[in-house]
Amino acid sequence: MSETTIDFTPAAAGLAETLLAPALEIIARYPEGRSRSALLPLLHLVQTAEGHVSPNGVAFCAEVLGINKAQVG
């Protein structure tokens, strides 16, 4: 995942500026095809940054993992 390009929606773009690098580090800990297992640590990352898991945080997690927001929570 060294060269990752994600087109973030405006909702997630603000968080992506500060959280993309640590999010990619978290995702890299999981074997290929198991990146969805990183969801809980990503939600914790968002909560640590914002103080809660906002709708924008949900959007960020979904977009960085390539899943839809309903799958996040």
N, CA, C and O atoms as a Maestro MAE file, in Angstrom:
{
 s_m_m2io_version
 :::
 2.0.0
}

f_m_ct {
 s_m_title
 :::
 protein
 m_atom[292] {
  # First column is atom index #
  i_m_mmod_type
  r_m_x_coord
  r_m_y_coord
  r_m_z_coord
  i_m_residue_number
  s_m_chain_name
  s_m_pdb_residue_name
  s_m_pdb_atom_name
  i_m_atomic_number
  :::
  1 25 0.810 -1.201 0.000 1 A "MET " " N  " 7
  2 3 0.000 0.000 0.000 1 A "MET " " CA " 6
  3 2 0.848 1.257 0.000 1 A "MET " " C  " 6
  4 15 0.422 2.286 0.525 1 A "MET " " O  " 8
  5 25 1.996 1.199 -0.557 2 A "SER " " N  " 7
  6 3 2.871 2.357 -0.526 2 A "SER " " CA " 6
  7 2 2.369 3.480 -1.420 2 A "SER " " C  " 6
  8 15 2.487 4.650 -1.058 2 A "SER " " O  " 8
  9 25 1.818 3.150 -2.570 3 A "GLU " " N  " 7
  10 3 1.297 4.153 -3.489 3 A "GLU " " CA " 6
  11 2 -0.225 4.073 -3.497 3 A "GLU " " C  " 6
  12 15 -0.809 3.451 -4.385 3 A "GLU " " O  " 8
  13 25 -0.858 4.683 -2.535 4 A "THR " " N  " 7
  14 3 -2.298 4.623 -2.423 4 A "THR " " CA " 6
  15 2 -2.901 5.966 -2.804 4 A "THR " " C  " 6
  16 15 -2.514 7.008 -2.273 4 A "THR " " O  " 8
  17 25 -3.848 5.928 -3.726 5 A "THR " " N  " 7
  18 3 -4.572 7.121 -4.115 5 A "THR " " CA " 6
  19 2 -6.048 6.870 -3.850 5 A "THR " " C  " 6
  20 15 -6.643 5.953 -4.416 5 A "THR " " O  " 8
  21 25 -6.624 7.681 -2.999 6 A "ILE " " N  " 7
  22 3 -8.032 7.565 -2.667 6 A "ILE " " CA " 6
  23 2 -8.668 8.923 -2.922 6 A "ILE " " C  " 6
  24 15 -8.178 9.945 -2.442 6 A "ILE " " O  " 8
  25 25 -9.754 8.932 -3.673 7 A "ASP " " N  " 7
  26 3 -10.496 10.166 -3.904 7 A "ASP " " CA " 6
  27 2 -11.526 10.300 -2.798 7 A "ASP " " C  " 6
  28 15 -12.612 9.727 -2.882 7 A "ASP " " O  " 8
  29 25 -11.189 11.057 -1.761 8 A "PHE " " N  " 7
  30 3 -12.071 11.225 -0.625 8 A "PHE " " CA " 6
  31 2 -13.202 12.195 -0.940 8 A "PHE " " C  " 6
  32 15 -13.012 13.180 -1.653 8 A "PHE " " O  " 8
  33 25 -14.372 11.904 -0.400 9 A "THR " " N  " 7
  34 3 -15.494 12.823 -0.503 9 A "THR " " CA " 6
  35 2 -15.184 14.038 0.370 9 A "THR " " C  " 6
  36 15 -14.303 13.971 1.228 9 A "THR " " O  " 8
  37 25 -15.887 15.133 0.164 10 A "PRO " " N  " 7
  38 3 -15.654 16.298 1.017 10 A "PRO " " CA " 6
  39 2 -15.836 15.992 2.508 10 A "PRO " " C  " 6
  40 15 -15.158 16.585 3.348 10 A "PRO " " O  " 8
  41 25 -16.740 15.077 2.836 11 A "ALA " " N  " 7
  42 3 -16.970 14.732 4.241 11 A "ALA " " CA " 6
  43 2 -15.730 14.123 4.879 11 A "ALA " " C  " 6
  44 15 -15.447 14.377 6.050 11 A "ALA " " O  " 8
  45 25 -14.994 13.328 4.128 12 A "ALA " " N  " 7
  46 3 -13.838 12.627 4.680 12 A "ALA " " CA " 6
  47 2 -12.515 13.337 4.407 12 A "ALA " " C  " 6
  48 15 -11.504 13.015 5.032 12 A "ALA " " O  " 8
  49 25 -12.507 14.279 3.501 13 A "ALA " " N  " 7
  50 3 -11.255 14.909 3.073 13 A "ALA " " CA " 6
  51 2 -10.525 15.621 4.208 13 A "ALA " " C  " 6
  52 15 -9.298 15.566 4.281 13 A "ALA " " O  " 8
  53 25 -11.256 16.282 5.085 14 A "GLY " " N  " 7
  54 3 -10.607 16.995 6.189 14 A "GLY " " CA " 6
  55 2 -9.846 16.058 7.106 14 A "GLY " " C  " 6
  56 15 -8.722 16.358 7.507 14 A "GLY " " O  " 8
  57 25 -10.442 14.934 7.438 15 A "LEU " " N  " 7
  58 3 -9.757 13.952 8.281 15 A "LEU " " CA " 6
  59 2 -8.616 13.280 7.535 15 A "LEU " " C  " 6
  60 15 -7.592 12.947 8.131 15 A "LEU " " O  " 8
  61 25 -8.788 13.081 6.241 16 A "ALA " " N  " 7
  62 3 -7.755 12.420 5.454 16 A "ALA " " CA " 6
  63 2 -6.449 13.194 5.486 16 A "ALA " " C  " 6
  64 15 -5.372 12.600 5.436 16 A "ALA " " O  " 8
  65 25 -6.536 14.516 5.568 17 A "GLU " " N  " 7
  66 3 -5.322 15.334 5.599 17 A "GLU " " CA " 6
  67 2 -4.437 14.966 6.780 17 A "GLU " " C  " 6
  68 15 -3.212 14.951 6.656 17 A "GLU " " O  " 8
  69 25 -5.042 14.672 7.918 18 A "THR " " N  " 7
  70 3 -4.249 14.400 9.115 18 A "THR " " CA " 6
  71 2 -4.163 12.926 9.475 18 A "THR " " C  " 6
  72 15 -3.204 12.502 10.121 18 A "THR " " O  " 8
  73 25 -5.151 12.139 9.067 19 A "LEU " " N  " 7
  74 3 -5.202 10.755 9.531 19 A "LEU " " CA " 6
  75 2 -4.848 9.713 8.474 19 A "LEU " " C  " 6
  76 15 -4.771 8.529 8.802 19 A "LEU " " O  " 8
  77 25 -4.633 10.100 7.237 20 A "LEU " " N  " 7
  78 3 -4.376 9.098 6.204 20 A "LEU " " CA " 6
  79 2 -3.107 8.296 6.483 20 A "LEU " " C  " 6
  80 15 -3.129 7.068 6.401 20 A "LEU " " O  " 8
  81 25 -2.019 8.958 6.807 21 A "ALA " " N  " 7
  82 3 -0.766 8.230 7.041 21 A "ALA " " CA " 6
  83 2 -0.899 7.233 8.192 21 A "ALA " " C  " 6
  84 15 -0.548 6.067 8.017 21 A "ALA " " O  " 8
  85 25 -1.396 7.650 9.370 22 A "PRO " " N  " 7
  86 3 -1.544 6.643 10.431 22 A "PRO " " CA " 6
  87 2 -2.571 5.572 10.086 22 A "PRO " " C  " 6
  88 15 -2.433 4.426 10.515 22 A "PRO " " O  " 8
  89 25 -3.596 5.925 9.320 23 A "ALA " " N  " 7
  90 3 -4.596 4.929 8.914 23 A "ALA " " CA " 6
  91 2 -3.965 3.873 8.014 23 A "ALA " " C  " 6
  92 15 -4.240 2.684 8.173 23 A "ALA " " O  " 8
  93 25 -3.140 4.284 7.090 24 A "LEU " " N  " 7
  94 3 -2.478 3.329 6.205 24 A "LEU " " CA " 6
  95 2 -1.509 2.445 6.970 24 A "LEU " " C  " 6
  96 15 -1.339 1.274 6.628 24 A "LEU " " O  " 8
  97 25 -0.870 2.987 8.001 25 A "GLU " " N  " 7
  98 3 0.000 2.167 8.846 25 A "GLU " " CA " 6
  99 2 -0.804 1.093 9.566 25 A "GLU " " C  " 6
  100 15 -0.361 -0.050 9.675 25 A "GLU " " O  " 8
  101 25 -1.974 1.455 10.052 26 A "ILE " " N  " 7
  102 3 -2.847 0.487 10.726 26 A "ILE " " CA " 6
  103 2 -3.277 -0.598 9.743 26 A "ILE " " C  " 6
  104 15 -3.202 -1.784 10.061 26 A "ILE " " O  " 8
  105 25 -3.719 -0.209 8.572 27 A "ILE " " N  " 7
  106 3 -4.191 -1.170 7.567 27 A "ILE " " CA " 6
  107 2 -3.070 -2.116 7.156 27 A "ILE " " C  " 6
  108 15 -3.313 -3.297 6.909 27 A "ILE " " O  " 8
  109 25 -1.853 -1.608 7.083 28 A "ALA " " N  " 7
  110 3 -0.704 -2.424 6.665 28 A "ALA " " CA " 6
  111 2 -0.399 -3.550 7.645 28 A "ALA " " C  " 6
  112 15 0.288 -4.505 7.284 28 A "ALA " " O  " 8
  113 25 -0.890 -3.461 8.863 29 A "ARG " " N  " 7
  114 3 -0.658 -4.514 9.859 29 A "ARG " " CA " 6
  115 2 -1.428 -5.788 9.561 29 A "ARG " " C  " 6
  116 15 -1.141 -6.842 10.127 29 A "ARG " " O  " 8
  117 25 -2.410 -5.689 8.669 30 A "TYR " " N  " 7
  118 3 -3.285 -6.824 8.383 30 A "TYR " " CA " 6
  119 2 -2.934 -7.430 7.033 30 A "TYR " " C  " 6
  120 15 -2.570 -6.709 6.104 30 A "TYR " " O  " 8
  121 25 -3.041 -8.763 6.917 31 A "PRO " " N  " 7
  122 3 -2.713 -9.409 5.635 31 A "PRO " " CA " 6
  123 2 -3.620 -8.908 4.518 31 A "PRO " " C  " 6
  124 15 -4.742 -8.462 4.759 31 A "PRO " " O  " 8
  125 25 -3.120 -8.989 3.316 32 A "GLU " " N  " 7
  126 3 -3.899 -8.573 2.152 32 A "GLU " " CA " 6
  127 2 -5.221 -9.337 2.129 32 A "GLU " " C  " 6
  128 15 -5.263 -10.546 2.358 32 A "GLU " " O  " 8
  129 25 -6.270 -8.623 1.855 33 A "GLY " " N  " 7
  130 3 -7.582 -9.229 1.847 33 A "GLY " " CA " 6
  131 2 -8.263 -9.219 3.206 33 A "GLY " " C  " 6
  132 15 -9.434 -9.583 3.318 33 A "GLY " " O  " 8
  133 25 -7.535 -8.804 4.243 34 A "ARG " " N  " 7
  134 3 -8.093 -8.749 5.595 34 A "ARG " " CA " 6
  135 2 -8.081 -7.329 6.134 34 A "ARG " " C  " 6
  136 15 -8.178 -7.125 7.344 34 A "ARG " " O  " 8
  137 25 -7.963 -6.350 5.256 35 A "SER " " N  " 7
  138 3 -7.858 -4.964 5.711 35 A "SER " " CA " 6
  139 2 -9.096 -4.501 6.461 35 A "SER " " C  " 6
  140 15 -9.013 -3.579 7.273 35 A "SER " " O  " 8
  141 25 -10.245 -5.124 6.206 36 A "ARG " " N  " 7
  142 3 -11.455 -4.736 6.927 36 A "ARG " " CA " 6
  143 2 -11.304 -4.991 8.432 36 A "ARG " " C  " 6
  144 15 -12.002 -4.382 9.243 36 A "ARG " " O  " 8
  145 25 -10.397 -5.885 8.794 37 A "SER " " N  " 7
  146 3 -10.124 -6.134 10.205 37 A "SER " " CA " 6
  147 2 -9.555 -4.898 10.898 37 A "SER " " C  " 6
  148 15 -9.528 -4.831 12.127 37 A "SER " " O  " 8
  149 25 -9.107 -3.937 10.127 38 A "ALA " " N  " 7
  150 3 -8.556 -2.703 10.674 38 A "ALA " " CA " 6
  151 2 -9.646 -1.716 11.076 38 A "ALA " " C  " 6
  152 15 -9.326 -0.637 11.576 38 A "ALA " " O  " 8
  153 25 -10.904 -2.042 10.878 39 A "LEU " " N  " 7
  154 3 -11.980 -1.087 11.132 39 A "LEU " " CA " 6
  155 2 -11.993 -0.589 12.569 39 A "LEU " " C  " 6
  156 15 -12.048 0.620 12.795 39 A "LEU " " O  " 8
  157 25 -11.945 -1.473 13.531 40 A "LEU " " N  " 7
  158 3 -11.999 -1.036 14.926 40 A "LEU " " CA " 6
  159 2 -10.810 -0.139 15.296 40 A "LEU " " C  " 6
  160 15 -11.012 0.906 15.913 40 A "LEU " " O  " 8
  161 25 -9.578 -0.519 14.934 41 A "PRO " " N  " 7
  162 3 -8.472 0.405 15.208 41 A "PRO " " CA " 6
  163 2 -8.608 1.747 14.495 41 A "PRO " " C  " 6
  164 15 -8.179 2.771 15.026 41 A "PRO " " O  " 8
  165 25 -9.202 1.756 13.294 42 A "LEU " " N  " 7
  166 3 -9.409 3.023 12.586 42 A "LEU " " CA " 6
  167 2 -10.440 3.881 13.294 42 A "LEU " " C  " 6
  168 15 -10.277 5.096 13.399 42 A "LEU " " O  " 8
  169 25 -11.499 3.253 13.780 43 A "LEU " " N  " 7
  170 3 -12.500 4.022 14.532 43 A "LEU " " CA " 6
  171 2 -11.884 4.606 15.803 43 A "LEU " " C  " 6
  172 15 -12.210 5.723 16.204 43 A "LEU " " O  " 8
  173 25 -11.001 3.849 16.422 44 A "HIS " " N  " 7
  174 3 -10.307 4.362 17.617 44 A "HIS " " CA " 6
  175 2 -9.418 5.542 17.241 44 A "HIS " " C  " 6
  176 15 -9.343 6.519 17.987 44 A "HIS " " O  " 8
  177 25 -8.748 5.467 16.104 45 A "LEU " " N  " 7
  178 3 -7.913 6.570 15.619 45 A "LEU " " CA " 6
  179 2 -8.751 7.831 15.430 45 A "LEU " " C  " 6
  180 15 -8.348 8.920 15.840 45 A "LEU " " O  " 8
  181 25 -9.915 7.676 14.808 46 A "VAL " " N  " 7
  182 3 -10.814 8.816 14.593 46 A "VAL " " CA " 6
  183 2 -11.288 9.375 15.932 46 A "VAL " " C  " 6
  184 15 -11.308 10.591 16.127 46 A "VAL " " O  " 8
  185 25 -11.664 8.503 16.844 47 A "GLN " " N  " 7
  186 3 -12.136 8.956 18.158 47 A "GLN " " CA " 6
  187 2 -11.046 9.696 18.907 47 A "GLN " " C  " 6
  188 15 -11.321 10.697 19.569 47 A "GLN " " O  " 8
  189 25 -9.829 9.226 18.816 48 A "THR " " N  " 7
  190 3 -8.712 9.896 19.473 48 A "THR " " CA " 6
  191 2 -8.494 11.289 18.878 48 A "THR " " C  " 6
  192 15 -8.208 12.239 19.606 48 A "THR " " O  " 8
  193 25 -8.628 11.405 17.582 49 A "ALA " " N  " 7
  194 3 -8.402 12.689 16.909 49 A "ALA " " CA " 6
  195 2 -9.530 13.683 17.150 49 A "ALA " " C  " 6
  196 15 -9.280 14.877 17.318 49 A "ALA " " O  " 8
  197 25 -10.770 13.198 17.168 50 A "GLU " " N  " 7
  198 3 -11.921 14.098 17.240 50 A "GLU " " CA " 6
  199 2 -12.612 14.145 18.598 50 A "GLU " " C  " 6
  200 15 -13.380 15.066 18.877 50 A "GLU " " O  " 8
  201 25 -12.341 13.162 19.433 51 A "GLY " " N  " 7
  202 3 -13.032 13.089 20.710 51 A "GLY " " CA " 6
  203 2 -14.303 12.272 20.650 51 A "GLY " " C  " 6
  204 15 -14.902 11.965 21.680 51 A "GLY " " O  " 8
  205 25 -14.719 11.918 19.436 52 A "HIS " " N  " 7
  206 3 -15.888 11.063 19.203 52 A "HIS " " CA " 6
  207 2 -15.810 10.572 17.760 52 A "HIS " " C  " 6
  208 15 -14.975 11.032 16.981 52 A "HIS " " O  " 8
  209 25 -16.683 9.640 17.417 53 A "VAL " " N  " 7
  210 3 -16.718 9.164 16.036 53 A "VAL " " CA " 6
  211 2 -17.839 9.911 15.317 53 A "VAL " " C  " 6
  212 15 -19.020 9.600 15.475 53 A "VAL " " O  " 8
  213 25 -17.446 10.881 14.540 54 A "SER " " N  " 7
  214 3 -18.389 11.730 13.810 54 A "SER " " CA " 6
  215 2 -18.832 11.065 12.515 54 A "SER " " C  " 6
  216 15 -18.226 10.086 12.080 54 A "SER " " O  " 8
  217 25 -19.881 11.588 11.899 55 A "PRO " " N  " 7
  218 3 -20.256 11.090 10.562 55 A "PRO " " CA " 6
  219 2 -19.102 11.218 9.555 55 A "PRO " " C  " 6
  220 15 -18.938 10.364 8.684 55 A "PRO " " O  " 8
  221 25 -18.313 12.278 9.680 56 A "ASN " " N  " 7
  222 3 -17.150 12.426 8.801 56 A "ASN " " CA " 6
  223 2 -16.115 11.345 9.091 56 A "ASN " " C  " 6
  224 15 -15.446 10.863 8.177 56 A "ASN " " O  " 8
  225 25 -15.984 10.967 10.350 57 A "GLY " " N  " 7
  226 3 -15.066 9.889 10.730 57 A "GLY " " CA " 6
  227 2 -15.516 8.557 10.167 57 A "GLY " " C  " 6
  228 15 -14.696 7.757 9.717 57 A "GLY " " O  " 8
  229 25 -16.812 8.316 10.192 58 A "VAL " " N  " 7
  230 3 -17.368 7.094 9.603 58 A "VAL " " CA " 6
  231 2 -17.077 7.083 8.106 58 A "VAL " " C  " 6
  232 15 -16.663 6.062 7.558 58 A "VAL " " O  " 8
  233 25 -17.294 8.216 7.447 59 A "ALA " " N  " 7
  234 3 -17.024 8.320 6.009 59 A "ALA " " CA " 6
  235 2 -15.554 8.074 5.716 59 A "ALA " " C  " 6
  236 15 -15.221 7.369 4.763 59 A "ALA " " O  " 8
  237 25 -14.675 8.644 6.520 60 A "PHE " " N  " 7
  238 3 -13.236 8.445 6.329 60 A "PHE " " CA " 6
  239 2 -12.881 6.965 6.432 60 A "PHE " " C  " 6
  240 15 -12.187 6.433 5.566 60 A "PHE " " O  " 8
  241 25 -13.350 6.299 7.482 61 A "CYS " " N  " 7
  242 3 -13.047 4.881 7.672 61 A "CYS " " CA " 6
  243 2 -13.556 4.052 6.499 61 A "CYS " " C  " 6
  244 15 -12.856 3.175 5.995 61 A "CYS " " O  " 8
  245 25 -14.770 4.337 6.075 62 A "ALA " " N  " 7
  246 3 -15.354 3.596 4.957 62 A "ALA " " CA " 6
  247 2 -14.535 3.783 3.688 62 A "ALA " " C  " 6
  248 15 -14.250 2.823 2.972 62 A "ALA " " O  " 8
  249 25 -14.168 5.003 3.424 63 A "GLU " " N  " 7
  250 3 -13.450 5.287 2.182 63 A "GLU " " CA " 6
  251 2 -12.038 4.727 2.185 63 A "GLU " " C  " 6
  252 15 -11.574 4.226 1.161 63 A "GLU " " O  " 8
  253 25 -11.361 4.800 3.293 64 A "VAL " " N  " 7
  254 3 -9.993 4.296 3.334 64 A "VAL " " CA " 6
  255 2 -9.978 2.762 3.254 64 A "VAL " " C  " 6
  256 15 -9.007 2.174 2.778 64 A "VAL " " O  " 8
  257 25 -11.053 2.120 3.719 65 A "LEU " " N  " 7
  258 3 -11.136 0.656 3.637 65 A "LEU " " CA " 6
  259 2 -11.834 0.165 2.372 65 A "LEU " " C  " 6
  260 15 -11.806 -1.029 2.074 65 A "LEU " " O  " 8
  261 25 -12.454 1.070 1.631 66 A "GLY " " N  " 7
  262 3 -13.149 0.676 0.413 66 A "GLY " " CA " 6
  263 2 -14.451 -0.059 0.680 66 A "GLY " " C  " 6
  264 15 -14.833 -0.954 -0.074 66 A "GLY " " O  " 8
  265 25 -15.134 0.322 1.760 67 A "ILE " " N  " 7
  266 3 -16.427 -0.262 2.090 67 A "ILE " " CA " 6
  267 2 -17.449 0.872 2.191 67 A "ILE " " C  " 6
  268 15 -17.075 2.043 2.131 67 A "ILE " " O  " 8
  269 25 -18.727 0.543 2.342 68 A "ASN " " N  " 7
  270 3 -19.702 1.622 2.454 68 A "ASN " " CA " 6
  271 2 -19.938 1.996 3.918 68 A "ASN " " C  " 6
  272 15 -19.600 1.242 4.830 68 A "ASN " " O  " 8
  273 25 -20.519 3.164 4.119 69 A "LYS " " N  " 7
  274 3 -20.705 3.679 5.487 69 A "LYS " " CA " 6
  275 2 -21.582 2.774 6.340 69 A "LYS " " C  " 6
  276 15 -21.383 2.698 7.553 69 A "LYS " " O  " 8
  277 25 -22.532 2.098 5.746 70 A "ALA " " N  " 7
  278 3 -23.394 1.188 6.499 70 A "ALA " " CA " 6
  279 2 -22.599 0.030 7.092 70 A "ALA " " C  " 6
  280 15 -22.949 -0.483 8.155 70 A "ALA " " O  " 8
  281 25 -21.541 -0.378 6.417 71 A "GLN " " N  " 7
  282 3 -20.699 -1.452 6.934 71 A "GLN " " CA " 6
  283 2 -19.828 -0.993 8.091 71 A "GLN " " C  " 6
  284 15 -19.343 -1.816 8.867 71 A "GLN " " O  " 8
  285 25 -19.625 0.311 8.212 72 A "VAL " " N  " 7
  286 3 -18.831 0.845 9.320 72 A "VAL " " CA " 6
  287 2 -19.666 0.879 10.583 72 A "VAL " " C  " 6
  288 15 -19.186 0.520 11.658 72 A "VAL " " O  " 8
  289 25 -20.884 1.299 10.464 73 A "GLY " " N  " 7
  290 3 -21.670 1.336 11.688 73 A "GLY " " CA " 6
  291 2 -22.921 2.035 11.518 73 A "GLY " " C  " 6
  292 15 -23.697 2.150 12.466 73 A "GLY " " O  " 8
  :::
 }
 m_bond[291] {
  # First column is bond index #
  i_m_from
  i_m_to
  i_m_order
  :::
  1 1 2 1
  2 2 3 1
  3 3 4 2
  4 3 5 1
  5 5 6 1
  6 6 7 1
  7 7 8 2
  8 7 9 1
  9 9 10 1
  10 10 11 1
  11 11 12 2
  12 11 13 1
  13 13 14 1
  14 14 15 1
  15 15 16 2
  16 15 17 1
  17 17 18 1
  18 18 19 1
  19 19 20 2
  20 19 21 1
  21 21 22 1
  22 22 23 1
  23 23 24 2
  24 23 25 1
  25 25 26 1
  26 26 27 1
  27 27 28 2
  28 27 29 1
  29 29 30 1
  30 30 31 1
  31 31 32 2
  32 31 33 1
  33 33 34 1
  34 34 35 1
  35 35 36 2
  36 35 37 1
  37 37 38 1
  38 38 39 1
  39 39 40 2
  40 39 41 1
  41 41 42 1
  42 42 43 1
  43 43 44 2
  44 43 45 1
  45 45 46 1
  46 46 47 1
  47 47 48 2
  48 47 49 1
  49 49 50 1
  50 50 51 1
  51 51 52 2
  52 51 53 1
  53 53 54 1
  54 54 55 1
  55 55 56 2
  56 55 57 1
  57 57 58 1
  58 58 59 1
  59 59 60 2
  60 59 61 1
  61 61 62 1
  62 62 63 1
  63 63 64 2
  64 63 65 1
  65 65 66 1
  66 66 67 1
  67 67 68 2
  68 67 69 1
  69 69 70 1
  70 70 71 1
  71 71 72 2
  72 71 73 1
  73 73 74 1
  74 74 75 1
  75 75 76 2
  76 75 77 1
  77 77 78 1
  78 78 79 1
  79 79 80 2
  80 79 81 1
  81 81 82 1
  82 82 83 1
  83 83 84 2
  84 83 85 1
  85 85 86 1
  86 86 87 1
  87 87 88 2
  88 87 89 1
  89 89 90 1
  90 90 91 1
  91 91 92 2
  92 91 93 1
  93 93 94 1
  94 94 95 1
  95 95 96 2
  96 95 97 1
  97 97 98 1
  98 98 99 1
  99 99 100 2
  100 99 101 1
  101 101 102 1
  102 102 103 1
  103 103 104 2
  104 103 105 1
  105 105 106 1
  106 106 107 1
  107 107 108 2
  108 107 109 1
  109 109 110 1
  110 110 111 1
  111 111 112 2
  112 111 113 1
  113 113 114 1
  114 114 115 1
  115 115 116 2
  116 115 117 1
  117 117 118 1
  118 118 119 1
  119 119 120 2
  120 119 121 1
  121 121 122 1
  122 122 123 1
  123 123 124 2
  124 123 125 1
  125 125 126 1
  126 126 127 1
  127 127 128 2
  128 127 129 1
  129 129 130 1
  130 130 131 1
  131 131 132 2
  132 131 133 1
  133 133 134 1
  134 134 135 1
  135 135 136 2
  136 135 137 1
  137 137 138 1
  138 138 139 1
  139 139 140 2
  140 139 141 1
  141 141 142 1
  142 142 143 1
  143 143 144 2
  144 143 145 1
  145 145 146 1
  146 146 147 1
  147 147 148 2
  148 147 149 1
  149 149 150 1
  150 150 151 1
  151 151 152 2
  152 151 153 1
  153 153 154 1
  154 154 155 1
  155 155 156 2
  156 155 157 1
  157 157 158 1
  158 158 159 1
  159 159 160 2
  160 159 161 1
  161 161 162 1
  162 162 163 1
  163 163 164 2
  164 163 165 1
  165 165 166 1
  166 166 167 1
  167 167 168 2
  168 167 169 1
  169 169 170 1
  170 170 171 1
  171 171 172 2
  172 171 173 1
  173 173 174 1
  174 174 175 1
  175 175 176 2
  176 175 177 1
  177 177 178 1
  178 178 179 1
  179 179 180 2
  180 179 181 1
  181 181 182 1
  182 182 183 1
  183 183 184 2
  184 183 185 1
  185 185 186 1
  186 186 187 1
  187 187 188 2
  188 187 189 1
  189 189 190 1
  190 190 191 1
  191 191 192 2
  192 191 193 1
  193 193 194 1
  194 194 195 1
  195 195 196 2
  196 195 197 1
  197 197 198 1
  198 198 199 1
  199 199 200 2
  200 199 201 1
  201 201 202 1
  202 202 203 1
  203 203 204 2
  204 203 205 1
  205 205 206 1
  206 206 207 1
  207 207 208 2
  208 207 209 1
  209 209 210 1
  210 210 211 1
  211 211 212 2
  212 211 213 1
  213 213 214 1
  214 214 215 1
  215 215 216 2
  216 215 217 1
  217 217 218 1
  218 218 219 1
  219 219 220 2
  220 219 221 1
  221 221 222 1
  222 222 223 1
  223 223 224 2
  224 223 225 1
  225 225 226 1
  226 226 227 1
  227 227 228 2
  228 227 229 1
  229 229 230 1
  230 230 231 1
  231 231 232 2
  232 231 233 1
  233 233 234 1
  234 234 235 1
  235 235 236 2
  236 235 237 1
  237 237 238 1
  238 238 239 1
  239 239 240 2
  240 239 241 1
  241 241 242 1
  242 242 243 1
  243 243 244 2
  244 243 245 1
  245 245 246 1
  246 246 247 1
  247 247 248 2
  248 247 249 1
  249 249 250 1
  250 250 251 1
  251 251 252 2
  252 251 253 1
  253 253 254 1
  254 254 255 1
  255 255 256 2
  256 255 257 1
  257 257 258 1
  258 258 259 1
  259 259 260 2
  260 259 261 1
  261 261 262 1
  262 262 263 1
  263 263 264 2
  264 263 265 1
  265 265 266 1
  266 266 267 1
  267 267 268 2
  268 267 269 1
  269 269 270 1
  270 270 271 1
  271 271 272 2
  272 271 273 1
  273 273 274 1
  274 274 275 1
  275 275 276 2
  276 275 277 1
  277 277 278 1
  278 278 279 1
  279 279 280 2
  280 279 281 1
  281 281 282 1
  282 282 283 1
  283 283 284 2
  284 283 285 1
  285 285 286 1
  286 286 287 1
  287 287 288 2
  288 287 289 1
  289 289 290 1
  290 290 291 1
  291 291 292 2
  :::
 }
}
